[in-house]
C-alpha cells in the first residue's frame, strides 16, 4: 500500500464548445470529475491564485504552455492549470493567453483547492479565498511529487513563485526519468 496522497475527488463545472448550439455563445455546461482528469494518466497540474493576475499571466501559465511538448516527451498525458475562478473567466483568460495545450480547469467553488489543503484567504488583496501557488505530478490520481511555494498562510503579503514553475517540474521529471529523483 502506498503512502502517497490521492488527488481529491471533486466535480468541476466547465464549459465546452458545442457548434450545434450555434449563435454567439455555442457553449454548454459539462461536469468534469477528478477521475476524468487523472485516471490512468500521468498529469502535471499547477495551481495559481487567479486568472489575469500578473505573475500568473506573464510567467506561470506561459512557461508551462511553452514547455508543453517537453512534458509530453517525458510521458506526461496532460498539463492542467487549476485556479479558483469560474469557467467563464478561465475561458477568457485562455483566449487572452492564447493557451492551446494547457487545460485550464476552473475550481469555481474552491472545493479542489480546499480538499488539497491549499485554499487560503487572500482578502487582503481583494481576492477572497484562493488557491496557494503549487504544482504536482500525479500518476493515476496518486500524487507522486508536490512543489508548494514557501510561506503558506492566510493574508500572505507576498506571492512567492519559486518552486511551482514549469522549469522546476520539468527538471524533476527529467531527473526522475534518469533515475535521479526522489
N, CA, C and O of each residue as an XYZ file, in Angstrom:
728
protein
N       0.842     -1.185      0.000
C       0.000      0.000      0.000
C       0.888      1.250      0.000
O       1.898      1.308      0.702
N       0.501      2.228     -0.784
C       1.294      3.435     -0.937
C       0.962      4.450      0.151
O      -0.171      4.519      0.627
N       1.964      5.234      0.536
C       1.747      6.331      1.481
C       1.431      7.630      0.756
O       1.236      8.669      1.387
N       1.381      7.570     -0.540
C       1.110      8.778     -1.326
C      -0.343      9.188     -1.189
O      -1.235      8.365     -0.983
N      -0.545     10.471     -1.310
C      -1.878     11.051     -1.247
C      -2.503     11.049     -2.642
O      -1.810     11.240     -3.641
N      -3.791     10.834     -2.697
C      -4.514     10.918     -3.965
C      -5.086     12.324     -4.136
O      -5.352     13.023     -3.159
N      -5.268     12.720     -5.380
C      -5.923     13.999     -5.638
C      -7.361     13.894     -5.135
O      -7.947     12.812     -5.161
N      -7.927     14.993     -4.683
C      -9.305     14.963     -4.186
C     -10.302     14.578     -5.272
O     -10.109     14.880     -6.450
N     -11.346     13.922     -4.862
C     -12.425     13.537     -5.761
C     -13.460     14.657     -5.776
O     -14.247     14.796     -4.840
N     -13.457     15.442     -6.827
C     -14.414     16.546     -6.959
C     -14.968     16.587     -8.376
O     -14.436     15.951     -9.287
N     -16.024     17.330     -8.541
C     -16.601     17.568     -9.860
C     -16.420     19.046    -10.190
O     -16.859     19.921     -9.444
N     -15.776     19.303    -11.304
C     -15.532     20.663    -11.773
C     -16.629     21.051    -12.762
O     -17.029     20.239    -13.597
N     -17.105     22.264    -12.673
C     -18.116     22.802    -13.591
C     -17.387     23.531    -14.713
O     -16.819     24.602    -14.497
N     -17.402     22.957    -15.899
C     -16.692     23.544    -17.033
C     -17.676     23.897    -18.139
O     -18.856     23.550    -18.082
N     -17.162     24.593    -19.144
C     -17.939     24.944    -20.327
C     -17.214     24.379    -21.541
O     -15.995     24.507    -21.658
N     -17.959     23.757    -22.438
C     -17.362     23.210    -23.660
C     -18.117     23.731    -24.871
O     -19.315     24.011    -24.821
N     -17.381     23.847    -25.942
C     -17.945     24.334    -27.200
C     -18.829     23.254    -27.814
O     -18.450     22.083    -27.855
N     -20.005     23.650    -28.291
C     -20.917     22.749    -28.994
C     -21.469     23.529    -30.187
O     -22.400     24.323    -30.054
N     -20.874     23.284    -31.348
C     -21.249     24.029    -32.554
C     -22.716     23.861    -32.920
O     -23.287     24.724    -33.587
N     -23.336     22.758    -32.493
C     -24.752     22.520    -32.790
C     -25.643     23.581    -32.153
O     -26.764     23.806    -32.607
N     -25.148     24.231    -31.105
C     -25.944     25.275    -30.455
C     -26.016     26.543    -31.295
O     -26.994     27.286    -31.214
N     -24.980     26.795    -32.108
C     -24.952     27.988    -32.952
C     -24.909     29.266    -32.137
O     -24.752     29.240    -30.916
N     -25.049     30.362    -32.822
C     -25.101     31.664    -32.160
C     -23.760     32.129    -31.627
O     -22.733     31.482    -31.831
N     -23.787     33.266    -30.937
C     -22.540     33.876    -30.460
C     -21.940     33.177    -29.222
O     -20.797     33.445    -28.853
N     -22.706     32.294    -28.595
C     -22.227     31.633    -27.373
C     -22.515     30.130    -27.457
O     -23.368     29.625    -26.728
N     -21.810     29.412    -28.339
C     -22.103     27.985    -28.542
C     -21.433     27.085    -27.491
O     -20.680     26.174    -27.833
N     -21.712     27.348    -26.235
C     -21.112     26.583    -25.149
C     -22.192     25.999    -24.264
O     -23.286     26.549    -24.136
N     -21.860     24.864    -23.652
C     -22.768     24.239    -22.706
C     -21.973     23.772    -21.494
O     -20.757     23.595    -21.560
N     -22.682     23.575    -20.388
C     -22.039     23.107    -19.165
C     -21.651     21.652    -19.308
O     -22.375     20.851    -19.901
N     -20.488     21.322    -18.750
C     -20.054     19.934    -18.709
C     -19.355     19.691    -17.379
O     -18.414     20.400    -17.023
N     -19.821     18.688    -16.653
C     -19.151     18.299    -15.424
C     -17.939     17.449    -15.776
O     -18.025     16.529    -16.588
N     -16.817     17.768    -15.158
C     -15.580     17.012    -15.337
C     -15.124     16.579    -13.950
O     -14.956     17.406    -13.055
N     -14.926     15.282    -13.782
C     -14.533     14.765    -12.473
C     -13.012     14.661    -12.367
O     -12.297     14.701    -13.368
N     -12.547     14.530    -11.147
C     -11.121     14.276    -10.928
C     -10.700     13.030    -11.695
O      -9.617     12.994    -12.278
N     -11.555     12.003    -11.696
C     -11.230     10.766    -12.417
C     -11.072     11.031    -13.914
O     -10.197     10.451    -14.555
N     -11.916     11.906    -14.477
C     -11.793     12.243    -15.900
C     -10.410     12.817    -16.201
O      -9.846     12.568    -17.267
N      -9.877     13.575    -15.270
C      -8.599     14.254    -15.482
C      -7.409     13.346    -15.185
O      -6.414     13.357    -15.910
N      -7.518     12.559    -14.110
C      -6.345     11.848    -13.598
C      -6.319     10.338    -13.823
O      -5.236      9.753    -13.833
N      -7.466      9.686    -14.002
C      -7.488      8.225    -14.062
C      -6.651      7.695    -15.225
O      -6.818      8.107    -16.373
N      -5.758      6.783    -14.901
C      -4.903      6.110    -15.891
C      -4.068      7.087    -16.713
O      -3.770      6.831    -17.880
N      -3.697      8.202    -16.100
C      -2.907      9.220    -16.799
C      -1.774      9.710    -15.920
O      -1.823      9.610    -14.694
N      -0.756     10.241    -16.574
C       0.321     10.972    -15.912
C       0.033     12.445    -16.154
O      -0.008     12.909    -17.293
N      -0.167     13.174    -15.053
C      -0.639     14.554    -15.156
C       0.257     15.493    -14.365
O       0.607     15.224    -13.216
N       0.621     16.598    -15.000
C       1.236     17.717    -14.308
C       0.135     18.741    -14.110
O      -0.516     19.165    -15.065
N      -0.067     19.135    -12.853
C      -1.061     20.173    -12.546
C      -0.352     21.277    -11.786
O       0.484     21.022    -10.920
N      -0.699     22.503    -12.124
C      -0.210     23.627    -11.341
C      -1.377     24.516    -10.990
O      -2.331     24.657    -11.756
N      -1.284     25.116     -9.812
C      -2.357     25.965     -9.321
C      -1.809     27.354     -9.063
O      -0.660     27.536     -8.659
N      -2.665     28.317     -9.309
C      -2.253     29.704     -9.143
C      -3.407     30.511     -8.566
O      -4.559     30.083     -8.629
N      -3.102     31.679     -8.004
C      -4.135     32.453     -7.313
C      -5.249     33.007     -8.201
O      -6.390     33.116     -7.750
N      -4.948     33.359     -9.449
C      -6.033     33.915    -10.236
C      -5.680     34.207    -11.681
O      -4.590     34.679    -12.002
N      -6.637     33.913    -12.533
C      -6.521     34.273    -13.943
C      -6.361     35.785    -14.052
O      -6.884     36.538    -13.231
N      -5.645     36.210    -15.055
C      -5.423     37.619    -15.375
C      -4.533     38.359    -14.375
O      -4.319     39.563    -14.523
N      -4.013     37.665    -13.364
C      -3.131     38.327    -12.403
C      -1.705     38.344    -12.963
O      -1.372     37.518    -13.813
N      -0.858     39.272    -12.500
C       0.438     39.496    -13.157
C       1.353     38.270    -13.285
O       1.689     37.887    -14.406
N       1.759     37.653    -12.194
C       2.696     36.525    -12.283
C       2.073     35.356    -13.027
O       2.741     34.681    -13.810
N       0.801     35.122    -12.783
C       0.097     34.011    -13.437
C       0.067     34.192    -14.955
O       0.191     33.226    -15.708
N      -0.098     35.432    -15.390
C      -0.244     35.719    -16.816
C       1.076     35.956    -17.548
O       1.166     35.711    -18.751
N       2.096     36.429    -16.837
C       3.362     36.723    -17.508
C       4.365     35.588    -17.399
O       5.262     35.479    -18.235
N       4.233     34.740    -16.384
C       5.235     33.693    -16.157
C       4.662     32.296    -15.990
O       5.048     31.373    -16.707
N       3.738     32.135    -15.041
C       3.331     30.800    -14.640
C       2.709     30.018    -15.802
O       3.274     29.012    -16.233
N       1.579     30.454    -16.304
C       0.921     29.759    -17.422
C       1.767     29.789    -18.702
O       1.932     28.741    -19.327
N       2.307     30.934    -19.116
C       3.042     30.944    -20.383
C       4.203     29.954    -20.441
O       4.451     29.360    -21.490
N       4.910     29.770    -19.343
C       6.064     28.866    -19.367
C       5.611     27.401    -19.457
O       6.247     26.603    -20.146
N       4.538     27.047    -18.779
C       4.015     25.680    -18.926
C       3.551     25.454    -20.365
O       3.765     24.383    -20.933
N       2.929     26.446    -20.932
C       2.489     26.353    -22.336
C       3.711     26.183    -23.252
O       3.702     25.358    -24.166
N       4.742     26.960    -22.997
C       5.958     26.925    -23.812
C       6.669     25.567    -23.733
O       7.221     25.098    -24.729
N       6.657     24.945    -22.564
C       7.377     23.678    -22.361
C       6.481     22.446    -22.532
O       6.903     21.329    -22.230
N       5.276     22.640    -23.004
C       4.298     21.550    -23.116
C       4.860     20.334    -23.862
O       4.728     19.206    -23.388
N       5.474     20.549    -25.003
C       5.999     19.424    -25.792
C       7.085     18.661    -25.035
O       7.218     17.449    -25.197
N       7.851     19.359    -24.219
C       8.875     18.675    -23.425
C       8.241     17.805    -22.341
O       8.738     16.719    -22.045
N       7.150     18.281    -21.753
C       6.421     17.452    -20.781
C       5.866     16.201    -21.470
O       5.969     15.091    -20.950
N       5.280     16.406    -22.643
C       4.731     15.273    -23.399
C       5.818     14.253    -23.744
O       5.584     13.046    -23.679
N       7.002     14.738    -24.110
C       8.111     13.843    -24.462
C       8.565     12.997    -23.273
O       9.170     11.941    -23.453
N       8.271     13.465    -22.060
C       8.626     12.711    -20.853
C       7.477     11.808    -20.387
O       7.522     11.254    -19.288
N       6.452     11.667    -21.231
C       5.364     10.751    -20.919
C       4.175     11.348    -20.201
O       3.277     10.622    -19.776
N       4.157     12.658    -20.061
C       3.022     13.322    -19.411
C       1.855     13.351    -20.385
O       2.002     13.756    -21.538
N       0.695     12.917    -19.908
C      -0.501     12.881    -20.752
C      -1.221     14.221    -20.813
O      -1.820     14.560    -21.833
N      -1.166     14.988    -19.720
C      -1.890     16.266    -19.681
C      -1.180     17.232    -18.751
O      -0.604     16.838    -17.738
N      -1.234     18.512    -19.118
C      -0.774     19.597    -18.258
C      -2.011     20.440    -17.959
O      -2.683     20.925    -18.869
N      -2.298     20.605    -16.676
C      -3.539     21.223    -16.234
C      -3.228     22.404    -15.316
O      -2.403     22.300    -14.408
N      -3.890     23.505    -15.561
C      -3.804     24.684    -14.695
C      -5.131     24.827    -13.969
O      -6.174     24.961    -14.608
N      -5.105     24.799    -12.648
C      -6.325     24.958    -11.861
C      -6.259     26.275    -11.092
O      -5.212     26.654    -10.567
N      -7.385     26.955    -11.038
C      -7.464     28.219    -10.314
C      -8.878     28.393     -9.769
O      -9.849     27.923    -10.363
N      -8.974     29.070     -8.638
C     -10.286     29.367     -8.061
C     -10.877     30.549     -8.828
O     -10.909     31.685     -8.354
N     -11.336     30.229    -10.018
C     -12.032     31.150    -10.904
C     -13.151     30.369    -11.560
O     -13.091     29.141    -11.620
N     -14.169     31.053    -12.053
C     -15.258     30.346    -12.717
C     -14.887     30.001    -14.159
O     -13.888     30.478    -14.695
N     -15.710     29.169    -14.762
C     -15.443     28.670    -16.115
C     -15.372     29.796    -17.141
O     -14.592     29.709    -18.089
N     -16.157     30.838    -16.976
C     -16.172     31.944    -17.934
C     -14.859     32.719    -17.884
O     -14.299     33.068    -18.923
N     -14.372     32.987    -16.678
C     -13.103     33.695    -16.512
C     -11.956     32.858    -17.065
O     -11.094     33.380    -17.771
N     -11.938     31.559    -16.752
C     -10.850     30.695    -17.232
C     -10.850     30.631    -18.761
O      -9.788     30.625    -19.383
N     -12.033     30.583    -19.361
C     -12.121     30.548    -20.821
C     -11.551     31.831    -21.432
O     -10.742     31.774    -22.359
N     -11.968     32.971    -20.918
C     -11.496     34.251    -21.457
C      -9.999     34.440    -21.221
O      -9.302     35.002    -22.066
N      -9.504     33.973    -20.073
C      -8.078     34.061    -19.795
C      -7.299     33.183    -20.780
O      -6.252     33.589    -21.283
N      -7.805     32.001    -21.048
C      -7.171     31.112    -22.025
C      -7.086     31.758    -23.394
O      -6.064     31.657    -24.073
N      -8.172     32.431    -23.804
C      -8.158     33.145    -25.083
C      -7.134     34.273    -25.057
O      -6.365     34.438    -26.004
N      -7.123     35.044    -23.981
C      -6.202     36.176    -23.871
C      -4.746     35.714    -23.850
O      -3.860     36.418    -24.334
N      -4.504     34.539    -23.294
C      -3.149     33.986    -23.195
C      -2.765     33.162    -24.424
O      -1.617     32.742    -24.565
N      -3.732     32.936    -25.307
C      -3.514     32.083    -26.472
C      -3.046     30.681    -26.051
O      -2.180     30.080    -26.687
N      -3.639     30.185    -24.972
C      -3.299     28.855    -24.447
C      -3.908     27.792    -25.352
O      -5.122     27.746    -25.546
N      -3.062     26.954    -25.894
C      -3.503     25.919    -26.828
C      -3.359     24.511    -26.254
O      -4.089     23.603    -26.650
N      -2.421     24.327    -25.324
C      -2.081     22.993    -24.856
C      -2.448     22.728    -23.404
O      -2.938     21.649    -23.071
N      -2.216     23.700    -22.549
C      -2.529     23.542    -21.132
C      -4.042     23.602    -20.962
O      -4.700     24.509    -21.472
N      -4.585     22.621    -20.237
C      -6.025     22.591    -19.957
C      -6.299     23.489    -18.762
O      -5.777     23.251    -17.673
N      -7.117     24.521    -18.957
C      -7.460     25.458    -17.893
C      -8.707     24.967    -17.174
O      -9.795     24.913    -17.746
N      -8.525     24.612    -15.914
C      -9.569     23.966    -15.128
C     -10.108     24.921    -14.068
O      -9.367     25.326    -13.172
N     -11.390     25.287    -14.157
C     -11.969     26.185    -13.170
C     -12.359     25.446    -11.893
O     -13.097     24.461    -11.930
N     -11.859     25.933    -10.778
C     -12.234     25.432     -9.451
C     -13.079     26.523     -8.808
O     -12.719     27.079     -7.770
N     -14.201     26.817     -9.441
C     -15.019     27.972     -9.098
C     -15.412     28.083     -7.642
O     -15.464     29.188     -7.101
N     -15.688     26.971     -6.998
C     -16.080     26.995     -5.588
C     -14.895     26.773     -4.650
O     -15.048     26.822     -3.430
N     -13.733     26.534     -5.214
C     -12.555     26.288     -4.389
C     -12.551     24.924     -3.716
O     -11.757     24.687     -2.806
N     -13.424     24.027     -4.149
C     -13.528     22.715     -3.496
C     -12.255     21.890     -3.651
O     -11.768     21.311     -2.680
N     -11.718     21.832     -4.858
C     -10.485     21.076     -5.085
C      -9.350     21.671     -4.249
O      -8.623     20.950     -3.566
N      -9.210     22.987     -4.313
C      -8.150     23.668     -3.563
C      -8.296     23.417     -2.062
O      -7.303     23.178     -1.374
N      -9.520     23.470     -1.554
C      -9.768     23.220     -0.134
C      -9.389     21.798      0.242
O      -8.723     21.573      1.252
N      -9.818     20.826     -0.580
C      -9.528     19.425     -0.275
C      -8.044     19.095     -0.450
O      -7.549     18.139      0.147
N      -7.339     19.872     -1.254
C      -5.887     19.719     -1.371
C      -5.174     20.317     -0.155
O      -3.981     20.086      0.046
N      -5.911     21.085      0.655
C      -5.289     21.784      1.779
C      -4.561     23.031      1.338
O      -3.653     23.502      2.024
N      -4.957     23.577      0.182
C      -4.254     24.709     -0.405
C      -5.112     25.972     -0.532
O      -4.682     26.938     -1.161
N      -6.305     25.984      0.047
C      -7.157     27.167     -0.029
C      -6.717     28.165      1.041
O      -6.610     27.818      2.218
N      -6.466     29.395      0.629
C      -6.025     30.443      1.556
C      -6.870     31.700      1.374
O      -7.466     31.930      0.322
N      -6.901     32.492      2.417
C      -7.611     33.765      2.403
C      -6.690     34.831      1.828
O      -5.641     35.133      2.397
N      -7.090     35.391      0.705
C      -6.332     36.478      0.079
C      -7.174     37.760      0.047
O      -7.051     38.581     -0.862
N      -8.033     37.908      1.065
C      -8.896     39.096      1.104
C      -8.090     40.377      1.292
O      -8.580     41.463      0.984
N      -6.857     40.266      1.795
C      -6.009     41.453      1.889
C      -5.684     42.026      0.511
O      -5.285     43.184      0.390
N      -5.859     41.197     -0.533
C      -5.648     41.652     -1.912
C      -6.971     41.845     -2.665
O      -6.983     42.175     -3.851
N      -8.076     41.633     -1.952
C      -9.381     41.736     -2.593
C      -9.763     40.506     -3.390
O     -10.677     40.565     -4.212
N      -9.078     39.390     -3.165
C      -9.320     38.154     -3.921
C     -10.282     37.203     -3.223
O     -10.850     36.329     -3.878
N     -10.482     37.346     -1.911
C     -11.268     36.357     -1.178
C     -10.469     35.074     -1.030
O      -9.246     35.109     -0.897
N     -11.158     33.946     -1.053
C     -10.496     32.653     -0.908
C      -9.938     32.214     -2.259
O     -10.654     32.188     -3.260
N      -8.652     31.870     -2.273
C      -7.970     31.457     -3.496
C      -7.024     30.303     -3.194
O      -6.793     29.947     -2.039
N      -6.489     29.732     -4.256
C      -5.519     28.660     -4.081
C      -4.132     29.227     -3.825
O      -3.747     30.259     -4.375
N      -3.399     28.529     -2.980
C      -1.974     28.793     -2.833
C      -1.307     28.314     -4.114
O      -1.832     27.423     -4.782
N      -0.188     28.874     -4.460
C       0.529     28.502     -5.668
C       1.310     27.203     -5.408
O       2.100     27.120     -4.467
N       1.070     26.179     -6.269
C       1.787     24.908     -6.163
C       1.742     24.186     -7.502
O       1.011     24.579     -8.411
N       2.533     23.128     -7.608
C       2.451     22.236     -8.764
C       2.551     20.810     -8.240
O       3.088     20.565     -7.159
N       2.028     19.877     -9.022
C       2.114     18.474     -8.637
C       2.242     17.601     -9.872
O       1.848     17.974    -10.976
N       2.804     16.436     -9.646
C       2.860     15.403    -10.671
C       2.120     14.206    -10.098
O       2.423     13.749     -8.995
N       1.141     13.695    -10.857
C       0.333     12.566    -10.397
C       0.298     11.472    -11.444
O       0.300     11.736    -12.646
N       0.267     10.254    -10.969
C       0.079      9.087    -11.826
C      -1.172      8.370    -11.355
O      -1.258      7.940    -10.205
N      -2.138      8.242    -12.250
C      -3.413      7.596    -11.939
C      -4.050      8.186    -10.678
O      -4.612      7.457     -9.860
N      -3.959      9.491    -10.531
C      -4.587     10.179     -9.408
C      -3.785     10.179     -8.125
O      -4.200     10.787     -7.138
N      -2.650      9.511     -8.118
C      -1.798      9.453     -6.938
C      -0.712     10.513     -7.069
O       0.025     10.537     -8.054
N      -0.616     11.391     -6.067
C       0.364     12.473     -6.111
C       1.752     11.894     -5.839
O       2.031     11.392     -4.750
N       2.609     11.976     -6.852
C       3.974     11.471     -6.764
C       4.891     12.558     -6.215
O       5.771     12.278     -5.401
N       4.687     13.798     -6.657
C       5.534     14.915     -6.224
C       4.689     16.179     -6.133
O       3.862     16.455     -7.002
N       4.913     16.944     -5.060
C       4.221     18.206     -4.856
C       5.256     19.281     -4.561
O       6.105     19.118     -3.685
N       5.176     20.373     -5.297
C       6.016     21.543     -5.054
C       5.096     22.669     -4.594
O       4.389     23.262     -5.409
N       5.098     22.968     -3.301
C       4.282     24.059     -2.763
C       5.192     25.239     -2.452
O       6.285     25.075     -1.908
N       4.727     26.414     -2.801
C       5.516     27.616     -2.537
C       5.688     27.832     -1.032
O       4.803     27.485     -0.251
N       6.816     28.399     -0.627
C       7.048     28.646      0.802
C       6.144     29.755      1.333
O       5.629     30.577      0.576
N       5.963     29.756      2.650
C       5.218     30.834      3.301
C       3.715     30.657      3.310
O       2.982     31.624      3.513
N       3.238     29.428      3.092
C       1.794     29.159      3.054
C       1.105     29.817      4.244
O       1.417     29.517      5.396
N       0.169     30.715      3.958
C      -0.572     31.371      5.040
C      -1.730     32.174      4.479
O      -1.736     32.576      3.315
N      -2.704     32.394      5.338
C      -3.771     33.327      5.012
C      -3.193     34.738      5.053
O      -2.269     35.021      5.816
N      -3.747     35.613      4.227
C      -3.397     37.029      4.204
C      -1.906     37.261      3.966
O      -1.334     38.233      4.459
N      -1.291     36.372      3.218
C       0.133     36.494      2.913
C       0.379     37.792      2.137
O      -0.282     38.041      1.129
N       1.315     38.615      2.592
C       1.552     39.893      1.919
C       2.334     39.766      0.614
O       2.433     40.728     -0.148
N       2.892     38.572      0.353
C       3.663     38.356     -0.866
C       3.031     37.223     -1.675
O       2.096     36.566     -1.219
N       3.548     37.009     -2.859
C       3.079     35.932     -3.732
C       4.297     35.144     -4.194
O       4.784     35.348     -5.306
N       4.796     34.235     -3.338
C       6.006     33.501     -3.707
C       5.837     32.711     -5.001
O       4.790     32.113     -5.251
N       6.881     32.723     -5.809
C       6.884     31.970     -7.063
C       8.305     31.471     -7.282
O       9.072     32.040     -8.058
N       8.636     30.388     -6.576
C       9.991     29.856     -6.593
C      10.063     28.406     -7.044
O      11.028     28.020     -7.703
N       9.050     27.576     -6.701
C       9.156     26.138     -6.953
C       8.002     25.530     -7.750
O       8.081     24.371     -8.157
N       6.952     26.278     -7.975
C       5.804     25.729     -8.717
C       5.891     26.026    -10.211
O       4.957     25.755    -10.966
N       7.011     26.579    -10.622
C       7.210     26.966    -12.014
C       7.420     25.751    -12.908
O       7.714     24.659    -12.422
N       7.270     25.940    -14.193
C       7.382     24.858    -15.170
C       8.782     24.265    -15.217
O       8.926     23.053    -15.381
N       9.805     25.079    -15.079
C      11.170     24.570    -15.166
C      11.507     23.641    -13.998
O      12.180     22.628    -14.188
N      11.044     23.980    -12.796
C      11.277     23.102    -11.645
C      10.619     21.748    -11.876
O      11.232     20.709    -11.629
N       9.379     21.751    -12.348
C       8.680     20.490    -12.608
C       9.364     19.707    -13.729
O       9.545     18.495    -13.621
N       9.741     20.394    -14.791
C      10.392     19.715    -15.903
C      11.722     19.085    -15.457
O      12.028     17.953    -15.832
N      12.500     19.808    -14.668
C      13.764     19.266    -14.164
C      13.529     18.056    -13.275
O      14.277     17.081    -13.343
N      12.488     18.110    -12.434
C      12.141     16.957    -11.603
C      11.825     15.743    -12.480
O      12.317     14.644    -12.224
N      11.009     15.943    -13.507
C      10.620     14.822    -14.372
C      11.810     14.289    -15.170
O      11.913     13.085    -15.401
N      12.695     15.171    -15.587
C      13.917     14.726    -16.283
C      14.780     13.875    -15.351
O      15.253     12.804    -15.731
N      14.977     14.370    -14.122
C      15.761     13.614    -13.137
C      15.098     12.278    -12.819
O      15.778     11.265    -12.659
N      13.781     12.280    -12.729
C      13.044     11.050    -12.452
C      13.236     10.050    -13.585
O      13.446      8.861    -13.347
N      13.161     10.538    -14.804
C      13.344      9.669    -15.966
C      14.768      9.094    -16.008
O      14.985      7.978    -16.480
N      15.723      9.869    -15.508
C      17.118      9.423    -15.473
C      17.420      8.604    -14.214
O      18.546      8.145    -14.018
N      16.401      8.426    -13.364
C      16.592      7.645    -12.146
C      17.224      8.393    -11.007
O      17.716      7.776    -10.062
N      17.226      9.748    -11.072
C      17.887     10.550    -10.054
C      16.939     11.190     -9.037
O      17.388     11.628     -7.977
N      15.654     11.253     -9.332
C      14.727     11.987     -8.467
C      14.207     11.112     -7.337
O      14.016      9.905     -7.486
N      13.988     11.758     -6.215
C      13.420     11.051     -5.048
C      11.913     11.014     -5.135
O      11.257     10.465     -4.250
